[in-house]
Every structure is written in structure tokens, then in C-alpha cells.
Amino acid sequence: MRTAQPLTVHDNDPEWGKVVRLLPDRLPEPLDQGSKCRSGFMVSVRVAAGGESSVGEVGYGPCRWPQEIEPVRLLMHTLLRRELAAERKCGCG
């Protein structure tokens, strides 16, 4: 059985421009998820400077996201669904 992997979009990916345009100039603070939040879709934004040297990472979700992150979450969810559908179609997953 295949283990689920996070969808990652890098600066050389065709979808990069769409994702970057949706990110706010200043990343908001994550929201408190509350005691009833058990699972859901996470959005993680990693800011890097040159290559893979990570400068910082901010995680949002899995139950609540700042309003500024919602468009990014929806796009990433759509991209993940497309990727999974393409894998099922070609049988290459």
C-alpha cells in the first residue's frame, strides 16, 4: 500500500506561479485548532533562501486556517486531486 505524501510545489513546477500569487506578502500566524480538531488537510509553507536551505516553515490547519491562506489551501487541494487522478489514469502511482 502506498503511503500518502504531501503535495509540494517548487519554483520549477508549472503550478508555481499560481501558488505564489495566492500567498500573502506576510504569512499570518497559525490559528488555534481547538481541542476537538483531530485530522484534516494541512497547508505547510516553507520559506527558503537559495537552494534547499530552509529559513522557516509555517503550518496551517488541519481544522482551521487564516483567511489569507484559504485560497492557497483550496488550490493545493485541487492540485493534489489532479495529481491523484492522473496517477490512477496512468497506473503509475
N, C-alpha and C positions, 0 to 999 in steps of 0.2 A: 504494500500500500504506500502511496506517495505521501510525503509529509508536506503540508501546506507551507509555502514560502511567501514572504511579504513581497508585494509588488514594489519594485524600485524603478525610479526614473532618473537616469543620469543625463548629463549635459549633451551627450552624443546620441540620445534616443530621439526618435521622431516626435514624441509627445512632450518633450522637454519644454518647449515654448509655451504650450497650453498650461502646464503646471506652474511654471514660473510667473506667468501673467496673473494667475489667481492668488499667488502668495502675497500677503500684505508686506509693506516695507519693513515693518517692525512686527516680529512674531509675538502674538499675545501669550499671556500666561495660561497654562492649562487650568481647566475648571475642576473643582472638587467633584468626584464621581459619586459620592454618597455611599452609604453602607449597603444599598440594595443592588448596586452595579456588580454584575458577575462576569459578563462576557459581551463581546461586540467587536466592531471593526475599529482598529487603531490607525491613527494617522501619525506618523513619525517624520519630523522634518530634521534632516541633518545638514548643518551648515559647514562647509569645508572650504579651506583655502589652499588651492593648488594641490592637485593630486588627490590622494585619499586621506590626507592629514585632517582629522576631524577637529573642528573648532568648538562645536557644541551640537546637542541634539535635544529636541523638544518633542514629547509625546502627547498626543491628544486622544481622548476617548478612554474607554470604549463606549461609554454611555452618553456622554455629553461633550460638546466641542464649543469653543468660542465661535461666535457668529462669523468672524473673519475667516475661519478655517473651513466652514461648511462647504463652500464651493470646491475647495481642494479635495475634501473628503468625498464628495459626490463624483468628481472627475476620477479620482483614484479607484473608487468602487466600480465605475463604468469601465475603466481600462482593465481592471482585474477580471471582470466578467467577460470582456472581449478576448483577453488572453486565454482564459479557461475554455471558452467556446472554440477558439482556434485550435487549441491542443486536442480537444475532443474530436474535432472535424478531421484533423490530420492523423490522429492517433500517435502523436509524437511526445506526449506528456509523461 
